[in-house]
Amino acid sequence: MALIEDMFKGNLLAGLAVGVGAVLLGPTVIETVGRVLRPAARTVVKRGMVFYRETLSEVGETASDLFAEARAELEQARELGAEASAVGAGCRTDPKEHIAAG
């Protein structure tokens, strides 16, 4: 930031030289940086895809397994509850019968 401020403070020739240099060399520098950074960016994207496939897909599979186990446990509890209520209904007696018998 100081370089830009210094360009406008005093030396007009230095400011013009930096401006002309940026106009002339800018596209070349950008193209060179692009050529260098493009393979690096591609590598980062590929590694991200591998990470997703290997790690996050396992998380999804684990979550699916957990949901399936929870669903099975709920169904089992529902079946046991239905059996218990059927057995309990057959064993119940009228409290008046106990009083009369006792």
N, C-alpha and C positions, 0 to 999 in steps of 0.2 A: 504494500500500500504506500509505503514511503517513496518508492520509485516513481509511482504515478504522481504523487504530490510534488516531488522534486522536479518532474518534467515541466509542470505548469508554473513553478515558482520563478525560475530564472532563465535557464538556458533553453531558448527556443530551438536551437539547432539540435540539441540532444533529444528533445521531445519529438522533433520531426524525424530524426534518424530511427528512433525506436518505433514510431508509427509506420514508417516505410518498411522497416525490417519485419514488423509484424504482418504487414500486408503481403510482402513478398515471401516470407518464410512460413507464414501461418499454415497455408494449405499443405506444404511439404511436411511440416512438423506433425500436423494432425494426421496426415496419411501414414507417416512412419509410426506414430504412436498407435494408430489403428491397426497397422499390420502386426505390431508387437502384441497389442492387447487382445486382438481377436482370438488367437489360439488360446490365450489364457482364459478368456471369457467362455469359450467353447468347453474348455476343460472343467471349469466351475459348473457349467450347466450339466455336463455329463455326470459329474460326481454327485450333483444334487439329485439327478434322476436315479442313480444307483442307490443313493441313500434312501430315497423315497421307496424304491422297489424293495429293498432289503429290510429296512427298519419300520417304516410307517405301514407297509402292507401287513407286516406281522402284528402290529398293534391292532389293525382292523380285524385280522383273523382271531386274535385273542378276545377282542370285544365281542365278536360273533359267537365264539365258544361260550363266553360268560353269559350272554343273553340266552343261548340255547339251554345251558345248564339251569339258569334261573327259571326259565319257562317250564322245564321238565320238573323241577322241584315244586313249582306252584301247582302244576297239574297233579303231581303225586299227592300233595297236601290236600287238594280238592277231593281227590278220590278217597283218601283216608278219612277226610271229614264226612263225606257222604256215607261211607261204610259205618263210621262211628255213630252217626245220627240214626242210621237204620238199625244198628244193633241196640243203641240206647233206647230207641222207640219201642223195641220188642221187650225190653227188660223192665220198663217202667210199669209200676202198678199204681193204682189209685190209693192215695194216702188213707182214704176212708176204709179201705179193705184192711190195712194194717191195724187201724184202731179197732175195727170190729173183731179182727182175729185175736188181738192182743188182750 
